[in-house]
């Protein structure tokens, strides 16, 4: 039942990893214009953009955590627990520390630019704040992967393999894998009652447990091929469920509050919303993973290069977006033109910095969590 990881590269997972981080990049591009809160904000916002982003917010990070769970199995597969800690330190903690010291401070500067005379004079004060900003994702991965070492060892045991053999018949049905949304929803709804904030702090257990669920699912699925086979087998059925959930999600999202407020308390309305979010996250992710095995599970030179570049791209992207966007949002262009300009300027800058400053030099590659060029590239984040 357990997957043989040797020479068993999952190109569909590579594809979703690249696609998801690019989705995070586009999300941050649009954040100054959706009326929410971001480090820099445009003077006007777009309601349509906000309506679109609220849906994709349910997909990108849960999928990224699931993919990271997959990568954890690959990273652990070639190492014992102590070697795994060393590997996670190199791949996650070192880039996190480097990013906090040298990548994030420029974001803080532009966010509070009127409070400083220059970046260099402000840098000592900024760096002592130790803000992680978008690197919270790396922080979470490092902490979670270390804490879950005992669980990973348990899941790799013979006992787990025998246990899954007894359960796989239940999951091998149209609603089998989809039913895993039930524990996800229970965990999220209960934790939201105690931790209603949307903060990405590791101490905010509602958000942390939500992402942790997807991370553990990624580990379990990767240790047992049967889950991937079932997701692929019922991809059409899951697709139909996703369309129904999509309609339910936006129906509830757009329904006027005055229609339901006389009948449902604010707490109940929020609980229904959290349930809708869980349904969207789970149904669409298992659908994407199912179709991905059919459409994207093949090697290509572009995918291999993008998969290697995407981690440093993630570390760099938000700082570049904020530095470029700070000046663009002050122009009189329309929101669409501003977004287009931010993409056309920030994306090439990220690529150029990666290609000519990071990629060629071993010590800089190390700071960005990349392996040496001569090492095997079969490990995922």
C-alpha positions, 0 to 999 in steps of 0.5 A, a space after each residue: 500500500 505504501 508508495 515507493 518514492 525512489 524514481 517515482 517523481 510526481 510531475 503533476 505535484 510539481 505543476 500544482 506547486 508552481 501554479 499555486 505559488 504563481 496564484 499567490 503571486 497574483 493574489 498579492 498583486 491584486 491585494 492593493 485593489 480589492 478593498 481589504 488590507 495590505 502593506 500598500 493600498 490603492 486609493 480606490 478598490 474593485 468590488 468585482 476583484 474582491 468577489 473573485 479573490 474571495 473564492 480563490 482564497 479558499 484554494 491556493 493556501 490549502 493546496 500549497 500545504 497539501 503539496 508541502 505534505 507530499 514534499 515532506 514524505 519525499 524529504 523524509 524518505 531518504 533520511 532518518 529523523 535527525 537528517 530530516 531536521 537538518 534538511 528542514 533547517 537548511 531548506 526552511 529555517 535558513 531562508 526564513 531567517 535570511 528573509 526576515 533579515 534582508 527581504 522583509 524589511 523593505 516591505 516594512 519600510 514602504 508600509 510606513 515610509 512616512 515615518 522614516 527618512 531613508 531605508 538605511 537609517 530605518 533598517 536597524 529599527 525595522 530588522 529588530 521587529 523580526 517581522 515574517 510577513 509573507 514568509 509566515 508560510 515557511 515559518 509554519 512549514 518548519 515548525 509543523 514538519 518538526 513537530 510532526 516527526 513522530 506522526 510521520 514515523 507512525 504513518 510510515 510504519 507497517 501498522 498504518 499500512 495494515 490499517 489503511 488496507 482495512 479502510 480503503 474500500 470505504 474510500 473507494 466510492 464516489 463520496 469516499 474521499 469527499 467525506 474527508 471534508 467532514 472532519 475538516 469542517 468539524 475542526 474548523 468550525 470548533 476552532 473558529 469558535 475559540 479563535 475567530 481571527 484570520 491572523 496567520 500567526 502559528 498561535 491562531 489555532 483555527 487557521 493553523 489547524 485548518 492548514 495542518 489538516 491539508 498538510 497531514 492529508 498530503 502526507 497520508 496520500 503520498 504514503 498510500 497510492 490508493 488515495 491518488 488512484 481513488 481521486 483520479 478514478 472519481 475526478 468527474 464526480 468530484 468535479 460535479 460536486 465542485 460545481 454544486 458547491 461553487 453555486 452554494 458558495 456564491 449564493 450564500 456570499 451574495 445573499 442580502 444580509 437583511 434576508 437572513 439576519 432575522 432568522 439566523 444569529 451572526 454566530 450561526 451565519 459565520 458558521 455557515 460561511 466557514 462550512 461553505 469555505 471548507 466545502 469549496 477548499 476540499 471539493 475543488 482541491 480533490 478535483 484539481 488533484 484528480 485531473 492533474 494526474 491525467 493532464 499534468 503528470 509528465 516531465 517538461 524542461 519548462 516545468 523542471 526549471 520552474 519547479 527549481 525557481 519557484 521557491 526563491 521566487 516565492 521568497 522574493 515576490 512580495 517585496 518586489 511587488 510592494 516596492 514596485 506597487 508603491 509607485 504605481 498606485 500613486 499614478 492616475 491609471 485605472 486599476 486594470 492598468 495598474 495591475 498590468 503594470 505591476 505584473 509586467 514590471 515585478 515578474 521580470 525583476 523576480 526572474 532576473 534576480 533569480 537568474 543572475 543573482 541567486 541561481 549561479 552562486 552556491 552560497 546564495 542558493 543556500 540562503 534561499 533554500 536551494 540545493 546544490 546544482 549537482 544534487 538530486 532534484 527529486 525532492 519537493 518543498 
